Amino acid sequence: MQRKHGSSLSAASDPDAQPLTAEELAQFRPWRARLLAPPGSPTVTLTMEFDAATIDAFKRQGEDWAIRRGYVPFPH
């Protein structure tokens, strides 16, 4: 089926693009909350080395650069 800009077809007619239910929306959690260990859970202290250019790039982003650095995923 060819769709034209401005046609009356909508995402609602696509079975793979249906709106989320209230139950499904309730399962969402803020992104930051998923990165923090649950209160009372064991944690591990870790020391990592970065090149100076990487740290400088984070520092240019503002005072809370060290906190935000903790949210960047690194390849394994």
C-alpha positions in Angstrom: 0.0 0.0 0.0 1.4 3.3 -1.0 0.9 6.1 1.5 0.8 9.8 0.5 1.6 12.7 2.7 -1.7 14.1 4.1 -3.7 10.9 3.5 -6.3 9.8 5.9 -4.3 6.7 6.8 -2.9 6.8 10.3 -0.7 4.8 12.6 -3.9 3.5 14.3 -4.6 1.3 11.2 -1.2 -0.4 11.6 -1.4 -3.3 14.0 2.3 -2.9 14.9 1.9 0.7 15.9 -1.0 0.6 18.4 -1.1 3.1 21.3 0.2 1.7 24.6 -2.3 0.8 27.2 -2.4 2.4 30.7 -1.0 -0.9 32.1 1.9 -0.8 29.6 2.7 2.8 30.3 2.7 2.1 34.1 5.6 -0.3 33.5 7.9 2.5 32.2 10.5 3.8 34.6 12.7 6.9 34.2 15.9 6.2 32.4 18.1 7.4 35.3 16.4 5.2 37.8 17.4 2.1 35.8 21.0 3.0 36.2 21.1 3.3 39.9 21.5 0.3 42.2 18.3 -0.4 44.2 18.6 0.9 47.8 20.4 -1.6 50.0 21.8 -3.6 47.2 25.5 -4.5 47.1 27.7 -2.1 45.0 31.3 -2.4 43.7 33.9 0.4 43.8 35.7 0.6 40.5 38.7 2.6 39.3 38.9 3.4 35.6 41.4 5.3 33.5 40.4 7.7 30.7 42.5 9.8 28.4 42.7 13.5 29.2 40.7 14.5 26.1 37.7 12.4 27.2 37.7 13.9 30.7 38.0 17.4 29.2 35.0 16.8 27.0 32.9 15.8 30.1 34.1 18.8 32.1 33.0 21.2 29.3 29.5 19.9 29.8 29.2 21.5 33.3 29.8 21.1 37.0 28.0 17.8 37.3 30.2 16.1 34.7 31.4 13.3 37.0 27.8 12.3 37.7 26.8 12.2 34.0 30.0 10.3 33.2 28.6 7.5 35.2 25.6 7.2 32.9 27.6 6.7 29.7 27.7 3.1 28.6 31.1 1.8 27.6 31.7 -1.3 25.4 32.6 -4.5 27.1 
